[in-house]
Amino acid sequence: MKRIISIDHGNRLIKSIHQIFPASYVESQYLPTIGGDVLNYDGKTYTLVDQNLPVLNDKTEDERYFILSLFAVGKELVEDAEMLRKLTPNDHISVELLIGLPLQHYETCKTKFERYFNERTGIIKFELNGNPYSIRITGTTAFPQAYSAAVTMYEKFKDSNVVNVVDIGGFTVDCIQLNKFKPNMTLCTSLYWGINTLFQNINDQMRSIGKKEMSNCVIEGILKKDFADLSEYSERRISTVTASAVSHTGRMLAEIAQKGFDFEEDKTVFMGGGAILLKEYILQTGKAKKPVFVDDVHANAKGYQILYGMQNSNISRHRAGA
């Protein structure tokens, strides 16, 4: 049996077609597991946690993104209950992975990131939340983030002369200009203005005034103006979060504009989990005159599948023509 599984490896969140979860875990077999996600692999136990781990520019330098990928694969496979019912204890699932990298690192890290998974040639056995899995990675293809997400909006923007794409992630903000929906590689950059940076700045300020740090979920609740968080926390805490978001968003957009992106005349598509969190603050700046927001945090993962289908269709047509 074979499955194609698309995984968007973020610095803050991991997104597949159907799932989203924090890009962080702890290794411990003693943590309480009620309601949590627990992975057993190679004699070790991993539990997902909502915290910021140190950013890895090179996602192949340790096992972190392999372990997170096992979480993603298990979470996607459990969606296919019919297939799992047909498996016998001796069966394994052939998995082809579709993955992505920030624009700035795509060309230099693409082959290395693909090899990171492809070199694991044997049967991989693991258990997620009590369910056992046996998989073999049969291939991996990497695609550029941001452009992949934009592909999901092709029908909406295919006739636009110029579209700016701004994908706000956990650590990087990937920006690319599309001309008639073709990438303009002279206007393509990744900036370090992601959501993790904002969260860190907020907690730096909290420590500077002698207050305790806030968890990511509390900061997110305040940014989203969730009533429960707004009614529960002090005005000082709320104002620190919102003022930091205003400042962060304004400086981020200013730096993007300095790279040559025209927010005054061109349509700008904001996407990614960070864009969803900062939507109100982006609009508040008034810098982007023609903003469009993509509220689907799974857009990159879906875009990988679209590009993979196009890539394989072209290969098939080439072979048929030959």
BAFI-3210 file (N, C-alpha, C; in Angstrom, 3 decimals, decimal comma, padded with zeros to 6 digits):
// residues 322
n [1|2|3|4|5|6|7|8|9|10|11|12|13|14|15|16|17|18|19|20|21|22|23|24|25|26|27|28|29|30|31|32|33|34|35|36|37|38|39|40|41|42|43|44|45|46|47|48|49|50|51|52|53|54|55|56|57|58|59|60|61|62|63|64|65|66|67|68|69|70|71|72|73|74|75|76|77|78|79|80|81|82|83|84|85|86|87|88|89|90|91|92|93|94|95|96|97|98|99|100|101|102|103|104|105|106|107|108|109|110|111|112|113|114|115|116|117|118|119|120|121|122|123|124|125|126|127|128|129|130|131|132|133|134|135|136|137|138|139|140|141|142|143|144|145|146|147|148|149|150|151|152|153|154|155|156|157|158|159|160|161|162|163|164|165|166|167|168|169|170|171|172|173|174|175|176|177|178|179|180|181|182|183|184|185|186|187|188|189|190|191|192|193|194|195|196|197|198|199|200|201|202|203|204|205|206|207|208|209|210|211|212|213|214|215|216|217|218|219|220|221|222|223|224|225|226|227|228|229|230|231|232|233|234|235|236|237|238|239|240|241|242|243|244|245|246|247|248|249|250|251|252|253|254|255|256|257|258|259|260|261|262|263|264|265|266|267|268|269|270|271|272|273|274|275|276|277|278|279|280|281|282|283|284|285|286|287|288|289|290|291|292|293|294|295|296|297|298|299|300|301|302|303|304|305|306|307|308|309|310|311|312|313|314|315|316|317|318|319|320|321|322]
n.u [000,843|000,405|001,051|000,895|002,252|002,015|003,948|004,333|006,985|007,294|008,852|007,441|004,993|003,837|002,389|000,157|-001,908|-004,333|-003,789|-002,468|000,084|002,228|005,657|007,425|008,751|009,180|011,490|010,593|009,569|008,030|006,221|002,847|000,275|-002,317|-004,666|-002,656|-000,219|001,660|004,622|006,279|009,399|012,152|012,925|012,563|010,561|008,409|006,803|004,501|004,764|003,815|005,905|008,702|011,316|014,894|015,704|016,292|018,230|019,325|017,620|018,354|020,249|019,922|017,830|015,351|013,384|012,834|011,644|009,395|008,216|007,437|005,388|003,610|003,166|001,977|-000,345|-001,613|-002,008|-003,800|-006,119|-006,996|-008,826|-009,953|-007,902|-006,037|-007,395|-007,189|-004,582|-002,148|-000,281|002,233|002,474|003,646|003,538|004,129|005,560|005,530|007,074|006,195|007,684|008,804|010,744|011,948|012,067|014,583|016,342|015,891|017,132|019,763|019,493|017,734|018,369|019,787|017,887|015,976|017,522|017,940|015,623|015,389|017,588|016,941|016,358|015,252|012,609|010,522|009,495|007,059|005,119|002,173|000,251|-000,646|-001,208|000,206|002,646|004,096|006,337|007,805|009,985|009,734|010,446|011,222|010,251|011,090|009,673|009,323|008,392|005,724|005,528|004,398|002,110|000,824|000,092|-002,266|-004,075|-004,349|-006,445|-007,722|-005,855|-004,591|-004,796|-003,758|-001,400|000,716|001,461|002,094|003,410|003,235|004,327|003,873|005,601|006,760|009,452|010,631|009,703|008,504|008,830|007,653|007,410|004,935|004,669|002,257|001,633|004,014|007,071|009,000|012,199|013,949|012,712|012,480|012,639|013,626|012,829|013,717|011,344|009,360|006,605|007,543|009,604|008,223|006,807|008,946|009,975|007,838|007,828|010,363|009,913|008,040|009,612|011,355|009,861|009,498|007,625|006,065|006,770|004,643|002,661|002,624|000,005|-001,537|-000,624|-001,388|-004,178|-004,726|-003,837|-005,704|-007,870|-009,470|-012,225|-012,149|-009,446|-009,005|-010,653|-009,582|-006,938|-004,568|-004,722|-002,240|-000,763|-002,209|-001,973|000,777|001,151|-000,459|000,607|003,209|002,692|001,669|003,941|005,823|004,585|004,433|007,178|008,029|006,578|007,625|010,299|009,971|008,943|011,185|012,730|011,796|009,162|005,972|003,544|001,612|000,498|000,321|-001,379|-001,370|-000,842|-001,404|-000,362|-000,203|000,255|001,087|000,125|-002,589|-002,780|-001,867|-003,537|-005,413|-003,630|-001,987|-003,826|-004,403|-002,103|-002,297|-000,588|-000,574|-002,346|-003,954|-004,822|-005,009|-006,160|-005,195|-006,757|-006,254|-004,301|-003,077|-002,174|000,409|001,111|-000,949|-000,362|002,072|001,188|-000,293|001,720|003,358|001,660|001,466|004,134|004,576|002,703|003,784|006,114|004,985|003,761|006,012|007,342|005,454|005,518|008,049]
n.v [-001,193|002,275|005,654|009,150|011,752|014,969|017,430|020,370|021,795|023,796|026,350|026,928|025,593|022,419|021,416|019,327|017,920|017,480|017,976|019,858|020,886|021,675|022,504|021,191|019,165|017,033|014,675|012,073|009,476|009,695|011,730|012,886|011,610|012,106|013,142|014,089|013,966|011,188|009,670|006,675|005,557|003,774|002,903|005,160|007,779|010,338|013,457|015,816|019,332|022,686|024,871|027,054|025,838|026,048|027,689|026,012|026,603|024,850|022,132|019,559|018,972|017,611|015,097|016,224|017,133|014,807|013,225|014,839|014,568|011,899|012,055|013,585|011,870|009,643|010,887|011,611|009,104|007,859|009,022|007,567|005,242|003,007|001,959|001,248|-000,777|-002,864|-003,684|-006,166|-007,656|-008,076|-006,289|-003,245|000,319|002,100|005,200|008,284|011,310|014,741|017,788|021,009|024,083|027,257|030,097|031,366|029,376|027,338|026,542|025,973|024,084|022,125|019,524|018,341|018,246|016,547|014,235|013,710|012,410|010,393|008,723|007,014|004,021|001,614|-000,399|001,472|001,469|002,564|003,919|005,697|007,386|004,957|003,478|001,235|001,540|000,689|001,761|002,584|004,852|005,873|007,864|011,363|014,685|018,054|021,332|024,888|026,914|029,275|030,069|027,630|027,682|029,820|028,729|027,416|029,391|029,927|030,136|032,443|034,480|034,230|035,894|038,280|040,882|041,524|040,155|040,257|037,958|037,125|035,172|034,432|032,908|030,812|031,498|032,644|035,103|034,649|036,026|036,707|037,858|037,541|037,488|037,568|035,190|033,826|033,160|035,941|036,036|038,020|039,455|038,113|036,824|035,917|036,858|037,490|037,763|036,351|034,849|033,679|035,391|037,704|036,704|036,166|038,759|039,910|038,464|039,138|041,798|041,437|040,211|042,294|044,072|042,769|040,724|037,488|035,181|034,667|031,992|030,530|030,028|031,802|034,312|034,102|033,975|036,557|038,118|037,312|038,405|036,910|036,391|035,099|035,242|038,008|038,839|037,642|038,381|040,924|044,462|045,513|043,324|042,679|045,063|045,110|042,943|043,660|046,181|045,435|043,798|045,618|047,256|045,341|044,385|046,702|047,318|044,986|045,043|047,387|046,673|044,688|046,241|047,789|045,984|046,101|045,508|046,556|047,863|049,719|049,829|047,209|044,039|042,269|039,198|037,787|035,133|032,020|030,873|033,004|035,255|034,951|035,339|037,982|039,525|041,640|043,590|044,024|045,159|047,400|048,963|050,091|050,006|048,116|048,383|046,833|044,311|040,728|037,973|034,706|032,289|029,662|027,578|025,332|025,679|025,611|022,859|021,746|022,952|021,725|019,229|019,869|020,927|018,686|016,934|018,324|018,228|015,456|014,963|016,374|014,871|012,465|013,221|013,945|011,487|010,099|011,522|010,997]
n.w [000,000|-000,666|000,184|-000,399|001,342|002,490|003,988|005,754|007,050|009,571|011,670|013,909|013,736|012,588|009,618|007,938|005,335|006,679|009,349|012,160|014,333|017,196|016,491|018,238|020,856|023,734|025,062|026,914|029,013|031,186|031,393|031,949|029,830|029,153|026,897|025,269|022,542|021,839|020,899|020,213|019,402|018,250|020,808|022,351|023,870|022,870|023,370|022,225|022,724|023,564|022,923|022,205|020,380|019,824|016,772|013,719|011,064|009,261|008,723|008,826|010,669|013,033|014,610|014,896|012,969|011,644|013,630|014,156|011,687|011,737|013,621|012,045|009,831|011,097|012,115|009,745|008,522|010,237|009,507|007,385|007,840|006,590|004,967|006,951|008,255|006,467|006,598|007,413|010,145|009,016|006,965|005,383|004,893|002,011|001,794|000,247|000,528|000,522|000,830|002,150|001,869|003,135|000,913|000,794|001,478|-000,233|-002,783|-001,971|000,057|-000,708|-001,936|000,143|002,193|001,095|000,906|003,603|004,414|002,453|002,768|004,743|004,412|005,223|006,798|008,824|012,048|014,295|017,012|017,507|019,726|020,751|018,473|016,203|013,562|010,420|008,123|004,935|003,515|000,321|-001,387|-001,682|-002,182|-002,468|-002,208|-002,883|-000,179|000,331|-002,523|-003,161|-001,547|-002,749|-005,165|-004,657|-004,939|-007,572|-009,561|-008,765|-009,080|-011,526|-013,744|-012,963|-013,288|-011,503|-008,387|-004,996|-002,693|000,625|003,081|006,268|008,688|011,422|012,025|009,726|007,245|004,228|001,051|-002,186|-005,527|-007,985|-011,441|-013,784|-012,648|-012,628|-010,953|-009,950|-009,690|-009,004|-007,126|-004,457|-001,322|002,055|005,272|008,686|010,450|011,725|013,624|015,994|016,696|017,414|019,655|021,367|021,761|023,121|025,542|026,432|027,102|029,158|031,126|031,600|033,051|035,354|035,296|034,803|032,110|029,227|027,977|024,670|023,798|025,273|024,401|021,712|022,037|023,017|020,849|018,946|020,036|021,740|023,771|026,275|027,035|027,003|029,045|031,235|031,757|032,846|032,106|031,599|030,679|028,357|026,880|026,478|024,750|022,490|021,745|021,105|018,927|017,065|016,644|015,736|013,385|011,782|011,413|010,143|007,687|006,651|006,201|004,277|002,195|001,692|000,352|-002,163|-002,756|-003,731|-001,936|-002,306|-004,913|-005,926|-005,682|-002,629|-001,215|001,816|003,792|005,683|009,110|010,705|009,366|009,724|012,480|012,663|011,124|011,746|012,637|010,467|008,697|010,184|009,985|007,480|005,348|003,271|000,461|-001,148|000,108|000,432|002,198|003,014|004,650|005,144|006,826|005,969|003,425|002,146|002,339|000,814|-001,597|-002,248|-003,062|-005,324|-007,027|-007,188|-008,555|-010,987|-011,788|-012,151|-014,098|-016,232|-016,623|-017,446|-019,854|-021,288|-021,529|-022,991|-025,357|-026,187]
ca.u [000,000|001,215|000,436|001,659|001,968|002,558|004,240|004,907|007,808|007,530|009,617|006,480|003,933|003,910|001,090|-000,054|-003,169|-005,448|-003,365|-001,575|000,520|003,449|006,925|008,281|008,441|010,161|011,726|010,408|008,549|007,390|005,237|001,458|-000,060|-003,760|-005,008|-001,494|000,245|002,848|005,265|007,328|010,222|013,535|013,149|012,395|009,202|008,362|005,494|004,398|004,546|003,662|006,982|009,588|012,647|015,843|015,474|017,300|018,279|019,547|016,696|018,896|021,412|019,642|016,674|014,099|012,350|012,439|010,686|008,161|007,609|006,751|004,108|002,747|002,789|001,008|-001,596|-002,271|-002,423|-004,969|-007,289|-007,409|-009,178|-010,216|-006,629|-005,424|-008,101|-006,765|-003,193|-001,832|000,918|003,453|002,449|004,128|002,981|005,123|005,227|006,278|006,950|006,297|008,136|009,117|011,776|011,832|012,629|015,989|017,160|015,399|018,101|020,976|019,218|016,734|018,878|020,176|016,680|015,405|018,388|017,706|014,584|015,575|018,638|016,352|015,852|014,633|011,271|010,503|008,389|006,813|003,768|001,650|-000,986|-001,062|-001,403|001,495|002,798|005,319|006,386|009,070|010,020|010,117|010,887|010,943|010,400|010,977|009,125|009,500|007,272|005,148|005,055|003,513|000,829|000,197|-000,468|-003,645|-004,909|-004,089|-007,633|-008,084|-004,851|-003,881|-004,830|-003,168|-000,045|001,668|000,932|003,084|003,044|003,930|004,005|004,410|005,729|007,229|010,723|010,855|008,625|008,921|008,185|007,971|006,503|004,514|004,296|001,415|001,729|005,340|007,927|010,019|013,248|014,665|011,979|012,264|013,495|013,139|013,233|013,553|010,328|008,262|005,823|008,368|010,351|007,276|006,554|010,141|010,038|006,806|008,269|011,485|009,325|007,428|010,692|011,971|009,024|009,367|006,473|006,370|006,538|003,345|002,716|002,236|-001,447|-002,093|-000,315|-002,257|-005,538|-004,815|-003,732|-006,965|-008,916|-010,344|-012,880|-011,699|-008,136|-009,113|-011,337|-008,871|-005,608|-004,495|-004,601|-000,807|-000,363|-002,876|-001,394|002,127|001,014|-001,000|001,559|004,323|002,211|001,599|005,308|006,422|003,962|004,853|008,591|008,113|006,106|008,573|011,490|009,573|008,855|012,550|013,279|011,295|007,758|005,113|002,273|000,671|-000,171|000,165|-002,082|-000,485|-001,502|-000,804|-000,738|000,538|-000,325|001,400|-000,770|-003,884|-002,673|-001,572|-004,407|-005,930|-002,528|-001,585|-004,828|-004,310|-000,998|-002,705|000,503|-000,965|-003,578|-004,782|-004,487|-005,853|-005,697|-005,490|-006,971|-005,989|-002,934|-002,561|-002,011|001,679|001,021|-001,826|000,363|003,059|000,504|-000,637|002,957|003,785|000,814|001,875|005,463|004,450|001,950|004,746|006,988|004,212|003,581|007,327|007,605|004,528|005,990|009,293]
ca.v [000,000|003,476|006,937|010,382|012,585|016,313|018,001|021,713|021,819|025,148|026,493|027,026|024,612|021,433|021,298|018,387|018,259|017,461|018,137|020,949|020,680|022,429|021,952|021,026|017,993|016,667|013,246|011,606|008,441|009,858|012,795|012,435|011,592|012,270|014,189|014,524|013,119|010,488|008,848|005,750|005,210|003,375|002,797|006,448|008,305|011,773|014,069|017,165|020,403|024,008|025,768|027,382|025,256|026,849|027,607|025,327|026,999|023,584|021,227|018,195|018,851|016,617|014,235|016,881|017,171|013,433|012,827|015,582|013,989|010,675|012,507|014,003|010,691|008,885|011,631|011,529|007,726|007,504|009,539|006,564|004,081|001,854|001,378|000,637|-002,027|-003,891|-004,062|-007,287|-007,340|-008,149|-005,264|-001,890|001,324|002,890|006,620|009,285|012,567|016,037|018,675|022,342|024,887|028,695|030,508|031,726|028,179|026,255|026,040|025,467|023,008|021,200|018,168|017,833|017,954|015,331|013,109|013,513|011,390|009,287|007,809|006,065|003,102|000,416|-000,305|002,319|001,081|003,481|003,878|007,025|007,340|003,567|002,815|000,876|001,781|000,266|002,500|002,706|006,080|005,469|009,037|012,658|015,815|019,342|022,444|026,167|027,461|030,544|029,858|026,472|028,134|030,694|027,895|027,069|030,549|030,189|030,576|033,796|035,485|033,857|036,978|039,494|041,144|041,467|039,790|040,011|036,889|037,259|033,996|034,711|031,671|030,900|032,217|033,454|035,658|034,407|036,986|036,530|038,531|036,756|038,242|036,637|033,990|033,218|033,775|036,924|035,675|039,212|039,907|036,866|036,916|035,446|037,769|036,878|038,523|035,439|034,978|033,349|036,597|038,552|036,108|036,360|040,175|040,154|037,928|039,975|042,968|041,002|040,019|043,588|044,781|041,900|039,839|036,167|034,988|034,133|030,860|030,867|030,012|033,028|035,403|033,932|034,342|038,015|038,633|037,019|039,072|035,911|037,008|034,472|035,781|039,445|039,061|036,986|038,920|042,335|045,419|045,657|042,189|042,811|046,190|044,720|042,075|044,369|047,209|044,734|043,319|046,793|047,646|044,259|044,329|047,880|047,189|043,882|045,513|048,396|046,001|044,035|047,301|048,193|044,982|046,387|045,127|047,738|047,631|050,769|049,588|045,793|043,163|041,527|038,060|037,411|033,755|031,398|031,043|034,336|036,225|034,806|035,984|039,415|040,138|042,932|044,534|044,362|046,104|048,625|049,811|050,776|050,005|047,299|048,981|045,814|043,058|039,537|037,057|033,288|031,819|028,225|027,374|024,140|026,012|025,108|021,405|021,482|023,386|020,705|018,169|020,396|020,995|017,304|016,422|018,969|017,715|014,098|015,040|016,794|013,733|011,485|013,731|013,875|010,088|009,719|012,175|010,346]
ca.w [000,000|-000,816|000,485|-000,578|002,514|002,330|005,306|005,778|008,261|010,052|012,910|015,011|013,568|011,514|008,973|006,840|004,682|007,622|010,733|012,557|015,707|017,474|016,001|019,417|021,668|024,755|025,139|028,286|029,148|032,480|031,381|031,792|028,412|028,961|025,939|024,502|021,450|022,312|019,868|020,635|018,248|018,509|022,239|023,027|023,917|022,588|023,587|021,679|023,702|022,953|023,326|021,097|020,397|019,038|015,333|012,914|009,660|008,578|009,398|008,800|011,555|014,068|014,328|015,277|011,934|011,347|014,668|013,898|010,490|012,147|014,173|010,940|009,057|011,886|012,192|008,441|008,251|011,044|008,801|006,407|008,654|005,734|004,586|008,125|008,559|005,509|006,837|008,288|010,948|008,213|005,920|005,653|003,993|001,282|001,961|-000,505|001,262|-000,132|001,891|001,651|002,516|002,857|-000,373|000,914|001,662|-001,090|-003,755|-001,326|001,016|-001,256|-002,092|001,458|002,964|000,507|001,282|005,038|004,518|001,505|003,215|005,708|003,392|005,789|007,380|010,028|012,925|015,404|017,584|017,824|020,517|020,912|017,182|015,592|012,131|009,730|006,873|004,215|002,722|-001,040|-002,139|-001,064|-003,104|-001,781|-002,971|-002,189|000,582|-000,147|-003,888|-003,115|-001,008|-003,745|-006,228|-004,299|-005,289|-008,996|-010,300|-008,340|-009,447|-012,753|-014,726|-012,387|-013,776|-010,398|-007,068|-003,949|-001,776|001,907|003,887|007,608|009,429|012,795|012,113|008,532|006,424|002,849|000,150|-003,595|-006,448|-009,132|-012,633|-014,535|-011,822|-012,703|-009,928|-010,296|-008,749|-008,562|-005,941|-003,725|-000,141|003,347|006,347|010,008|011,170|011,997|014,852|017,165|017,066|018,141|020,968|022,183|022,141|024,133|026,829|026,880|027,759|030,414|032,102|031,930|034,049|036,512|035,167|034,272|030,685|028,823|027,058|023,299|023,607|025,856|023,472|020,545|022,422|023,094|019,481|018,263|020,819|022,322|024,923|027,518|027,403|027,269|030,326|032,320|032,019|033,206|031,013|031,332|029,847|027,057|026,150|026,066|023,580|021,327|021,316|020,456|017,627|016,183|016,302|014,954|012,057|011,026|011,029|009,183|006,384|006,162|005,672|003,022|001,182|001,350|-000,571|-003,502|-002,926|-003,769|-001,269|-002,685|-006,196|-006,259|-004,761|-001,731|-000,585|003,097|004,110|006,770|010,436|011,216|008,736|010,376|013,791|012,565|010,115|012,209|012,788|009,097|008,192|010,981|009,515|006,260|004,365|002,114|-000,046|-001,815|000,785|000,363|003,238|002,862|006,018|005,213|007,310|005,298|002,007|001,604|002,188|-000,332|-002,787|-002,598|-003,796|-006,650|-007,808|-007,426|-009,619|-012,234|-012,123|-012,650|-015,345|-017,263|-016,881|-018,202|-021,190|-021,941|-021,871|-024,059|-026,574|-026,616]
c.u [000,881|000,401|001,406|001,268|002,746|002,724|004,911|005,645|008,087|008,398|008,711|005,432|004,280|002,499|001,138|-001,388|-004,313|-005,071|-002,500|-001,202|001,841|004,695|007,897|007,807|009,485|010,301|011,632|009,317|007,759|006,357|003,823|001,016|-001,548|-004,006|-003,853|-001,167|001,585|003,346|006,314|008,087|011,636|013,860|012,991|010,953|009,236|006,930|005,503|004,112|004,477|004,723|007,891|010,945|013,587|015,637|016,627|017,227|018,509|018,726|017,170|019,975|021,171|018,358|015,331|013,030|011,997|011,403|009,352|007,443|006,894|005,414|003,134|002,263|001,737|-000,344|-002,349|-002,783|-003,673|-006,259|-007,854|-007,711|-009,392|-008,924|-005,997|-006,091|-007,632|-005,345|-003,101|-000,577|002,219|003,531|003,160|003,526|004,138|004,684|006,135|006,009|007,074|006,575|008,474|010,196|011,504|012,548|014,132|016,898|016,847|016,488|019,311|020,720|018,292|017,248|019,216|018,946|015,982|016,202|018,218|016,646|014,889|016,630|018,141|015,613|015,110|013,198|011,372|009,273|008,265|005,378|003,357|000,303|-001,560|-001,281|-000,056|001,487|004,116|005,316|007,755|008,991|010,565|010,567|010,482|011,181|010,152|010,493|009,347|008,234|006,877|004,644|004,091|002,138|000,088|-000,466|-001,922|-004,613|-004,815|-005,306|-008,006|-007,137|-004,150|-003,840|-004,240|-001,747|000,991|000,932|002,112|002,561|003,897|003,448|004,681|004,406|006,231|008,499|010,943|009,549|009,117|008,118|008,623|006,946|006,203|004,109|003,552|001,526|003,035|006,253|008,926|011,156|014,137|013,960|011,535|013,194|012,827|013,705|012,929|012,615|009,132|007,651|006,629|009,156|009,470|007,039|007,744|010,252|009,026|007,274|009,529|010,968|008,701|008,493|011,294|011,161|008,718|008,179|006,906|006,076|005,136|003,544|002,243|000,722|-002,108|-001,850|-001,219|-003,685|-005,727|-004,745|-005,029|-008,156|-009,972|-010,922|-012,368|-010,364|-008,214|-009,756|-010,542|-007,588|-005,634|-004,353|-003,133|-000,331|-000,950|-002,243|000,032|002,072|000,580|-000,040|002,751|003,923|002,136|002,994|005,953|005,890|004,402|006,282|008,776|007,705|007,051|009,802|011,166|009,510|010,244|013,207|012,733|009,853|006,874|003,754|001,200|-000,160|-000,492|-000,680|-001,052|-001,290|-000,737|-001,300|000,141|-000,125|-000,079|000,492|-002,159|-003,874|-002,575|-002,489|-004,879|-004,826|-001,971|-002,539|-004,708|-003,196|-001,390|-001,655|000,135|-002,328|-004,509|-004,500|-005,515|-005,285|-006,154|-005,574|-006,705|-004,532|-002,287|-002,183|-000,703|001,611|000,141|-001,130|001,413|002,399|000,120|000,603|003,491|002,971|001,182|003,209|005,371|003,638|002,869|005,682|006,275|004,044|004,893|007,621|006,704|004,987|007,246|009,006]
c.v [001,246|004,713|008,054|011,307|013,883|016,959|019,365|021,872|023,259|025,157|026,578|025,938|023,646|021,293|020,206|018,764|018,382|017,878|019,378|020,727|021,427|021,727|021,789|019,823|017,866|015,150|012,819|010,551|008,604|010,982|012,229|012,595|011,777|013,427|014,654|013,567|012,515|009,539|007,962|005,310|004,891|003,386|004,086|006,923|009,830|012,279|015,485|018,166|021,739|024,944|026,001|026,727|026,158|026,619|026,887|025,850|025,780|022,522|019,785|017,980|017,930|015,872|014,942|016,768|015,786|012,955|013,541|015,037|012,683|011,006|012,828|012,805|009,873|009,568|011,595|010,116|007,346|008,034|008,504|005,250|002,834|001,161|000,645|-000,685|-003,176|-004,398|-005,291|-006,923|-007,356|-007,086|-003,995|-000,955|002,056|004,348|007,470|010,629|013,768|017,054|020,048|023,035|026,367|029,062|030,736|030,497|027,098|025,686|025,397|024,238|021,925|019,752|017,548|017,444|016,710|014,103|012,743|012,432|010,169|008,286|006,811|004,996|001,887|000,641|000,485|001,945|002,098|003,334|005,298|006,875|005,919|002,811|002,503|001,129|001,196|000,952|002,348|003,975|005,735|006,643|010,306|013,751|017,101|020,413|023,746|026,591|028,815|030,391|028,677|026,867|028,992|029,895|027,518|028,193|030,878|030,746|032,017|034,845|035,218|034,979|038,289|039,674|040,956|041,116|039,577|038,905|037,024|036,127|034,163|033,426|031,888|031,711|033,127|034,018|035,542|035,300|036,709|037,295|037,604|037,704|037,298|035,230|033,213|033,915|034,755|036,752|036,855|039,852|038,667|036,886|036,252|036,362|037,133|037,702|037,643|035,630|034,640|034,553|037,553|038,002|036,319|037,804|040,508|039,666|038,617|041,198|042,590|040,809|041,345|044,373|043,874|040,968|038,495|036,103|034,427|032,950|031,301|030,954|031,256|034,215|035,319|034,359|035,842|038,626|038,442|037,716|038,075|036,449|036,434|035,039|037,262|039,712|038,529|037,692|040,430|043,204|045,600|044,547|042,327|043,930|045,889|043,877|042,875|045,446|046,581|044,264|044,459|047,183|046,617|044,261|045,508|047,776|046,079|044,353|046,557|047,738|045,278|045,072|047,763|047,220|045,157|046,001|046,366|047,403|048,643|050,374|048,115|045,067|042,426|040,441|037,692|036,019|033,211|031,672|032,416|035,403|036,164|035,514|037,503|040,160|041,529|043,983|044,945|045,385|047,447|049,545|050,626|050,762|049,232|047,769|047,966|044,451|041,952|038,554|035,629|032,690|030,325|027,999|026,152|024,414|025,492|023,611|021,034|021,867|022,384|019,610|018,619|020,406|019,602|016,687|017,008|018,414|016,325|014,031|015,420|015,650|012,698|011,920|013,656|012,450|009,636|010,293|011,538|009,044]
c.w [000,000|-000,468|000,158|000,562|002,400|003,697|005,144|007,105|008,668|011,289|014,131|014,955|012,439|010,943|007,914|006,204|005,687|009,039|010,923|014,018|015,934|016,958|017,163|020,224|022,759|024,724|026,590|028,320|030,441|032,500|031,306|030,345|028,143|028,007|025,084|023,382|021,847|021,220|020,524|019,401|018,707|020,004|023,018|022,922|023,772|022,764|023,022|022,791|022,959|023,504|022,125|021,300|019,595|017,544|014,652|011,487|008,774|009,312|009,390|009,850|012,738|013,700|014,523|014,195|011,410|012,357|014,446|012,668|010,811|012,802|013,038|010,126|009,810|011,948|010,864|008,167|009,033|010,420|007,821|007,118|007,799|005,321|005,767|008,478|007,658|005,776|007,724|009,085|010,150|007,127|006,363|004,600|003,331|001,303|001,084|000,148|000,335|000,964|001,297|002,462|002,237|001,565|-000,297|000,969|000,635|-001,998|-003,082|-000,457|000,480|-001,284|-000,735|002,278|002,407|000,938|002,763|005,269|003,651|001,944|004,262|004,883|003,956|006,226|008,682|010,837|014,056|015,871|017,938|018,518|020,594|019,627|016,550|014,086|011,649|008,378|006,221|003,371|001,340|-001,901|-001,423|-002,096|-002,341|-002,739|-002,195|-001,455|-000,005|-001,584|-003,925|-002,591|-002,025|-004,850|-005,935|-004,657|-006,777|-009,723|-009,965|-008,899|-010,773|-013,778|-014,203|-012,905|-012,677|-009,112|-006,127|-003,038|-000,522|002,818|005,248|008,429|010,837|012,939|010,923|007,979|004,986|001,910|-001,287|-004,423|-007,613|-010,255|-013,560|-013,942|-012,010|-011,701|-010,533|-009,295|-008,361|-007,367|-005,176|-002,517|001,051|004,421|007,694|010,884|011,524|013,376|016,097|017,654|017,851|019,547|021,902|022,650|023,229|025,499|027,343|027,634|029,098|031,488|032,540|032,952|035,247|036,481|034,581|032,779|030,437|027,890|025,677|023,139|024,193|024,928|022,246|020,860|022,479|021,703|018,713|018,918|021,304|023,633|026,235|027,978|027,740|028,621|031,508|032,719|032,207|031,961|030,633|030,400|028,441|026,231|025,688|024,797|022,357|020,830|020,610|019,068|016,622|015,706|015,382|013,521|011,198|010,539|010,000|007,787|005,794|005,558|004,361|001,899|000,744|000,382|-001,988|-003,756|-002,777|-003,166|-001,682|-003,907|-006,457|-005,224|-003,902|-001,036|000,679|003,461|005,221|008,111|011,023|010,633|009,353|011,725|013,689|011,599|010,539|012,251|011,423|008,516|008,903|010,506|008,285|005,160|003,106|001,629|-000,698|-001,188|000,528|001,381|002,935|004,268|006,193|005,590|006,650|003,845|001,414|001,358|001,000|-001,640|-003,219|-003,439|-005,198|-007,541|-008,128|-008,559|-010,969|-012,718|-012,737|-013,925|-016,494|-017,635|-017,752|-019,650|-021,986|-022,390|-023,020|-025,403|-027,124|-027,341]
res [m|k|r|i|i|s|i|d|h|g|n|r|l|i|k|s|i|h|q|i|f|p|a|s|y|v|e|s|q|y|l|p|t|i|g|g|d|v|l|n|y|d|g|k|t|y|t|l|v|d|q|n|l|p|v|l|n|d|k|t|e|d|e|r|y|f|i|l|s|l|f|a|v|g|k|e|l|v|e|d|a|e|m|l|r|k|l|t|p|n|d|h|i|s|v|e|l|l|i|g|l|p|l|q|h|y|e|t|c|k|t|k|f|e|r|y|f|n|e|r|t|g|i|i|k|f|e|l|n|g|n|p|y|s|i|r|i|t|g|t|t|a|f|p|q|a|y|s|a|a|v|t|m|y|e|k|f|k|d|s|n|v|v|n|v|v|d|i|g|g|f|t|v|d|c|i|q|l|n|k|f|k|p|n|m|t|l|c|t|s|l|y|w|g|i|n|t|l|f|q|n|i|n|d|q|m|r|s|i|g|k|k|e|m|s|n|c|v|i|e|g|i|l|k|k|d|f|a|d|l|s|e|y|s|e|r|r|i|s|t|v|t|a|s|a|v|s|h|t|g|r|m|l|a|e|i|a|q|k|g|f|d|f|e|e|d|k|t|v|f|m|g|g|g|a|i|l|l|k|e|y|i|l|q|t|g|k|a|k|k|p|v|f|v|d|d|v|h|a|n|a|k|g|y|q|i|l|y|g|m|q|n|s|n|i|s|r|h|r|a|g|a]
***
